Amino acid sequence: MTFPIGTKNLPTAVGCKLRCLGISLIFVSTLRIDTVTAETLQVGPQRSLKTPSAAAASAKAGNIIEIDAGVYENDYSTWSQDSLTIRGTGGIVHMKSNGLIPNGKAIWIIRGGNTAIENVEFSGAKVEDKNGAGIRHERGHLRLRNTFFHDNEFSILTGSAPDSSLYIESSRIWNQKRDNTFSHGIYVGALERFTIRDSHIMGTDQGHQIKSRALENHIAFNKIEDSLQGNSSRLIDLPNCGLSYVVGNTMFKARMTENISAIGYGAEGCGDRSDRQRQLYVVKNKFVNEASRGILVNNHVAAGVRVANNWLIGRGVFLKGSGKESDNVQIPLALGYENHASPPSGIQAKKK
């Protein structure tokens, strides 16, 4: 879509940061563990290692785990080795859970210092305390690419290790639900950094689509939405602030939403965060709001919040609370609803 202006009217340092964001994220996505000398373990029904859990029990630091495509049912693993690459080959590997997970946490538990996971699907995660996840990320730097989480209590649930990070690229997180309570699509603890880009987050029941307590957040170029009859709370919740960039996303709130705020900032307090970690930049996003009221950014604290170059299609305001707004555009829902499109030529948009 075409936005009203570029980032040229932002402060120089911020504008550069946002213009370079896509480049920096692409660079991070190219990082891979050196595989020149790494040993490869092959997993599959016709291999000596029949299941991912068998590979997890025998893997060594630096191994590549290649899993043949197929469904692996009720197979649960803890990956504690450092510098692992785990990937599906020949298609998607589906880690499917039925019933309660015996480890009480997740289909896969990640404890290694540096782990990359590609081409894996996780579904059906449930545990007795209702905090079951496709992946429980307890420590280390975890990178996910082309992963698919659906119909779990949580997709990804992390710890709060300040020397750890989570990076998600080109993935889908759909339809997280817990019985008789709310869920969150992605729940990130107080990590050093959380990044999600080029991904689709949809259909979380009652809770937030993305909730992150990370010290730094990069949320860019995603589609984050309620389902058409959805009832989620915020699309993005950053309850403890964090230096945060929300850039180039398409966001949708359904008529039955549980919370009229698309993005919440500082709702649970940010007293332990530095001045640098109390900054939020929301730039070049498109927010389609089907509800009768809406707020793109609800800022609950004294913090440096900038909301610029965004579209709001439907009713609502761009910013509640302290901060600066510039060059945002709002149009009625009826004029921009189809395909969540930009206003057609000749339509007069309201510039704010």
LINTAFEN-V423926 format. One record per residue. N is the residue number from 1. SS is DSSP state (2 for helix, 1 for strand, 0 for the rest). PSI is psi in degrees with one decimal (* if undefined). D_CENTER is the distance of its C-alpha to the mean C-alpha in whole Angstrom. Layout:
{{N | SS | PSI | D_CENTER} {N | SS | PSI | D_CENTER}}
This chain:
{{1 | 0 | 163.5 | 22} {2 | 0 | 128.5 | 24} {3 | 0 | 160.1 | 24} {4 | 0 | -41.6 | 27} {5 | 0 | 174.4 | 27} {6 | 0 | -158.3 | 25} {7 | 0 | 11.1 | 24} {8 | 0 | -24.3 | 28} {9 | 0 | -1.5 | 28} {10 | 0 | 160.3 | 26} {11 | 0 | 146.8 | 27} {12 | 2 | -49.7 | 28} {13 | 2 | -39.7 | 25} {14 | 2 | -43.9 | 22} {15 | 2 | -42.4 | 23} {16 | 2 | -43.1 | 24} {17 | 2 | -44.7 | 20} {18 | 2 | -39.0 | 18} {19 | 2 | -32.6 | 21} {20 | 2 | -5.9 | 20} {21 | 2 | -47.9 | 16} {22 | 2 | -40.7 | 16} {23 | 2 | -44.1 | 19} {24 | 2 | -38.7 | 17} {25 | 2 | -39.2 | 14} {26 | 2 | -40.1 | 16} {27 | 2 | -44.6 | 18} {28 | 2 | -38.7 | 16} {29 | 2 | -18.9 | 15} {30 | 0 | -8.6 | 19} {31 | 0 | 128.9 | 19} {32 | 0 | 152.2 | 20} {33 | 0 | 139.4 | 23} {34 | 0 | 118.6 | 26} {35 | 0 | 9.5 | 27} {36 | 0 | -44.7 | 31} {37 | 0 | 3.7 | 33} {38 | 0 | 142.6 | 30} {39 | 0 | 138.2 | 31} {40 | 1 | 127.8 | 30} {41 | 1 | 127.3 | 30} {42 | 1 | 135.2 | 30} {43 | 1 | 138.3 | 29} {44 | 0 | 168.1 | 30} {45 | 0 | -28.0 | 32} {46 | 0 | 7.5 | 35} {47 | 0 | 168.5 | 34} {48 | 0 | -32.6 | 36} {49 | 1 | 108.8 | 32} {50 | 0 | -28.6 | 31} {51 | 0 | 157.5 | 28} {52 | 2 | -35.9 | 25} {53 | 2 | -33.3 | 26} {54 | 2 | -38.5 | 29} {55 | 2 | -39.4 | 28} {56 | 2 | -32.5 | 26} {57 | 2 | -24.3 | 29} {58 | 2 | -7.2 | 31} {59 | 0 | 153.5 | 29} {60 | 0 | 161.1 | 29} {61 | 0 | 136.1 | 27} {62 | 0 | -4.1 | 27} {63 | 0 | 153.2 | 27} {64 | 1 | 128.0 | 25} {65 | 1 | 111.5 | 25} {66 | 1 | 118.6 | 25} {67 | 1 | 126.0 | 25} {68 | 1 | 140.9 | 27} {69 | 1 | 146.4 | 25} {70 | 1 | -178.4 | 25} {71 | 1 | 127.4 | 25} {72 | 1 | 106.7 | 25} {73 | 1 | 131.1 | 26} {74 | 0 | 41.5 | 25} {75 | 0 | 117.2 | 25} {76 | 0 | 140.2 | 23} {77 | 1 | 147.7 | 23} {78 | 1 | 121.3 | 22} {79 | 1 | 105.4 | 22} {80 | 0 | -10.8 | 23} {81 | 0 | 149.9 | 25} {82 | 0 | 151.9 | 24} {83 | 0 | 49.6 | 23} {84 | 1 | 143.8 | 22} {85 | 1 | 120.7 | 21} {86 | 1 | 119.9 | 20} {87 | 1 | 145.8 | 20} {88 | 1 | 143.6 | 21} {89 | 1 | 143.9 | 24} {90 | 1 | 13.7 | 26} {91 | 1 | -166.9 | 23} {92 | 1 | 137.0 | 20} {93 | 1 | 123.7 | 21} {94 | 1 | 110.7 | 20} {95 | 1 | 102.8 | 20} {96 | 1 | 127.2 | 21} {97 | 0 | 136.9 | 22} {98 | 0 | 128.5 | 25} {99 | 0 | -169.3 | 26} {100 | 0 | 137.8 | 25} {101 | 0 | 126.9 | 24} {102 | 0 | -26.1 | 27} {103 | 0 | -5.7 | 25} {104 | 0 | 10.0 | 23} {105 | 0 | -62.7 | 20} {106 | 1 | 165.6 | 18} {107 | 1 | -47.7 | 19} {108 | 1 | 133.4 | 18} {109 | 1 | 127.8 | 18} {110 | 1 | 120.0 | 17} {111 | 0 | -2.6 | 20} {112 | 0 | 159.5 | 21} {113 | 0 | -25.9 | 21} {114 | 1 | 107.0 | 19} {115 | 1 | 134.5 | 17} {116 | 1 | 132.6 | 16} {117 | 1 | 130.1 | 15} {118 | 1 | 144.4 | 16} {119 | 0 | 45.6 | 17} {120 | 1 | 138.5 | 16} {121 | 1 | 140.1 | 16} {122 | 1 | 130.3 | 15} {123 | 1 | 153.9 | 17} {124 | 0 | 14.1 | 19} {125 | 0 | 120.3 | 18} {126 | 0 | 143.4 | 20} {127 | 0 | 172.0 | 22} {128 | 0 | -39.3 | 25} {129 | 0 | 7.5 | 23} {130 | 0 | 20.6 | 20} {131 | 0 | 34.7 | 18} {132 | 0 | 143.0 | 17} {133 | 1 | 153.5 | 14} {134 | 1 | -48.7 | 14} {135 | 1 | 130.1 | 13} {136 | 1 | 112.5 | 14} {137 | 1 | 105.1 | 14} {138 | 0 | -29.7 | 17} {139 | 0 | 165.1 | 17} {140 | 0 | -179.2 | 17} {141 | 1 | 116.9 | 15} {142 | 1 | 130.0 | 13} {143 | 1 | 128.4 | 12} {144 | 1 | 131.1 | 11} {145 | 1 | 132.7 | 12} {146 | 0 | 51.8 | 13} {147 | 0 | 157.1 | 12} {148 | 1 | 118.5 | 12} {149 | 1 | 129.7 | 11} {150 | 1 | 146.4 | 13} {151 | 0 | 40.5 | 16} {152 | 0 | 167.2 | 15} {153 | 0 | -45.2 | 15} {154 | 1 | 150.5 | 12} {155 | 1 | -62.9 | 10} {156 | 1 | 130.1 | 9} {157 | 1 | 121.0 | 11} {158 | 1 | 164.9 | 12} {159 | 0 | -161.1 | 15} {160 | 0 | 38.9 | 16} {161 | 0 | 116.2 | 18} {162 | 0 | -7.9 | 18} {163 | 0 | 16.6 | 19} {164 | 0 | 163.8 | 16} {165 | 1 | 160.4 | 13} {166 | 1 | 127.2 | 9} {167 | 1 | 124.3 | 9} {168 | 1 | 131.2 | 7} {169 | 1 | 138.3 | 9} {170 | 0 | 51.5 | 10} {171 | 0 | 166.9 | 9} {172 | 1 | 134.3 | 9} {173 | 1 | 106.0 | 8} {174 | 1 | 138.8 | 11} {175 | 0 | 55.2 | 14} {176 | 0 | 137.4 | 13} {177 | 0 | 139.0 | 16} {178 | 1 | 145.6 | 19} {179 | 0 | 127.3 | 22} {180 | 0 | 23.2 | 24} {181 | 1 | 179.2 | 21} {182 | 0 | 159.7 | 17} {183 | 0 | 168.5 | 14} {184 | 0 | 143.4 | 10} {185 | 0 | -57.6 | 8} {186 | 1 | 131.7 | 6} {187 | 1 | 110.1 | 8} {188 | 1 | 126.5 | 9} {189 | 0 | -165.3 | 12} {190 | 0 | 65.1 | 14} {191 | 0 | 168.5 | 14} {192 | 0 | -43.0 | 15} {193 | 1 | 142.1 | 12} {194 | 1 | 130.0 | 8} {195 | 1 | 134.0 | 7} {196 | 1 | 131.3 | 5} {197 | 1 | 152.9 | 7} {198 | 0 | 39.6 | 10} {199 | 0 | 169.4 | 7} {200 | 1 | 117.3 | 8} {201 | 1 | 124.9 | 7} {202 | 1 | 144.0 | 10} {203 | 0 | 20.3 | 13} {204 | 0 | 139.8 | 12} {205 | 0 | 111.9 | 16} {206 | 0 | -40.4 | 17} {207 | 0 | -163.2 | 14} {208 | 0 | 145.1 | 11} {209 | 0 | -45.6 | 8} {210 | 1 | 126.9 | 6} {211 | 1 | 125.0 | 8} {212 | 1 | 130.5 | 9} {213 | 0 | 14.1 | 12} {214 | 0 | 154.7 | 12} {215 | 0 | -25.2 | 15} {216 | 1 | 135.8 | 13} {217 | 1 | 132.8 | 10} {218 | 1 | 108.5 | 9} {219 | 1 | 102.4 | 7} {220 | 1 | 135.5 | 9} {221 | 0 | 33.4 | 11} {222 | 0 | 166.7 | 8} {223 | 1 | 117.6 | 10} {224 | 1 | 116.1 | 9} {225 | 1 | 152.9 | 12} {226 | 0 | 154.5 | 14} {227 | 0 | 168.9 | 16} {228 | 0 | -34.3 | 20} {229 | 0 | 28.0 | 21} {230 | 0 | 163.4 | 18} {231 | 0 | 33.7 | 18} {232 | 0 | 169.9 | 15} {233 | 0 | -125.7 | 15} {234 | 0 | 151.6 | 13} {235 | 0 | -39.2 | 10} {236 | 1 | 124.1 | 9} {237 | 1 | 120.9 | 11} {238 | 1 | 77.6 | 12} {239 | 0 | -23.1 | 15} {240 | 0 | 30.6 | 16} {241 | 0 | -126.8 | 16} {242 | 0 | 143.6 | 15} {243 | 1 | 113.8 | 16} {244 | 1 | 135.8 | 13} {245 | 1 | 118.2 | 13} {246 | 1 | 104.1 | 11} {247 | 1 | 128.8 | 13} {248 | 0 | 24.3 | 14} {249 | 0 | 153.6 | 11} {250 | 1 | 125.4 | 13} {251 | 1 | 143.1 | 13} {252 | 1 | 131.0 | 15} {253 | 1 | 130.8 | 17} {254 | 0 | 166.7 | 19} {255 | 0 | -31.9 | 23} {256 | 0 | 20.5 | 22} {257 | 0 | 148.1 | 19} {258 | 0 | -15.9 | 19} {259 | 0 | 129.2 | 19} {260 | 0 | -8.3 | 20} {261 | 1 | 127.8 | 17} {262 | 1 | -43.0 | 14} {263 | 1 | 126.0 | 13} {264 | 1 | 138.8 | 15} {265 | 1 | 119.2 | 16} {266 | 0 | 21.0 | 18} {267 | 0 | -23.3 | 19} {268 | 0 | 10.0 | 20} {269 | 0 | 147.0 | 21} {270 | 0 | 30.3 | 21} {271 | 0 | -27.3 | 24} {272 | 0 | 8.4 | 24} {273 | 0 | 144.4 | 22} {274 | 0 | 170.9 | 23} {275 | 0 | -38.5 | 24} {276 | 0 | -34.0 | 22} {277 | 0 | 13.7 | 19} {278 | 0 | 46.2 | 20} {279 | 1 | 136.7 | 19} {280 | 1 | 129.6 | 17} {281 | 1 | 117.5 | 17} {282 | 1 | 106.3 | 16} {283 | 1 | 132.6 | 17} {284 | 0 | 39.5 | 18} {285 | 0 | 158.4 | 15} {286 | 1 | 119.3 | 17} {287 | 1 | 111.9 | 17} {288 | 1 | 118.6 | 19} {289 | 1 | 112.8 | 20} {290 | 0 | -16.1 | 22} {291 | 0 | 166.0 | 23} {292 | 0 | -20.2 | 26} {293 | 0 | 161.7 | 25} {294 | 0 | 155.1 | 22} {295 | 1 | 123.9 | 20} {296 | 1 | -51.9 | 18} {297 | 1 | 122.8 | 17} {298 | 1 | 104.4 | 19} {299 | 1 | 120.9 | 20} {300 | 0 | -3.6 | 22} {301 | 0 | 170.0 | 23} {302 | 0 | 108.9 | 25} {303 | 0 | 163.6 | 23} {304 | 1 | 97.3 | 23} {305 | 1 | 128.5 | 21} {306 | 1 | 126.4 | 21} {307 | 1 | 108.0 | 20} {308 | 1 | 145.2 | 22} {309 | 0 | 32.3 | 22} {310 | 0 | 157.4 | 20} {311 | 1 | 138.4 | 21} {312 | 1 | 113.6 | 21} {313 | 1 | 106.0 | 23} {314 | 1 | -166.0 | 24} {315 | 0 | 153.7 | 26} {316 | 0 | -175.5 | 24} {317 | 1 | 159.3 | 24} {318 | 1 | -33.1 | 22} {319 | 1 | 130.9 | 22} {320 | 1 | 132.3 | 23} {321 | 0 | -175.6 | 25} {322 | 0 | 152.3 | 26} {323 | 0 | -177.1 | 24} {324 | 1 | 136.8 | 25} {325 | 1 | 143.2 | 25} {326 | 1 | 138.8 | 26} {327 | 0 | 39.3 | 27} {328 | 0 | 154.2 | 24} {329 | 1 | 134.3 | 26} {330 | 1 | 136.2 | 26} {331 | 1 | 157.3 | 27} {332 | 0 | 150.4 | 28} {333 | 2 | -40.0 | 26} {334 | 2 | -25.9 | 29} {335 | 2 | -16.7 | 29} {336 | 2 | 12.4 | 26} {337 | 0 | -42.4 | 25} {338 | 2 | 121.7 | 25} {339 | 2 | 19.7 | 22} {340 | 2 | 41.6 | 21} {341 | 0 | 164.1 | 23} {342 | 0 | 159.3 | 24} {343 | 0 | 137.3 | 28} {344 | 0 | 164.3 | 31} {345 | 0 | 133.5 | 33} {346 | 0 | -17.4 | 36} {347 | 0 | 133.6 | 34} {348 | 0 | 111.6 | 34} {349 | 0 | 157.0 | 31} {350 | 1 | 117.0 | 31} {351 | 1 | 135.3 | 30} {352 | 0 | * | 29}}
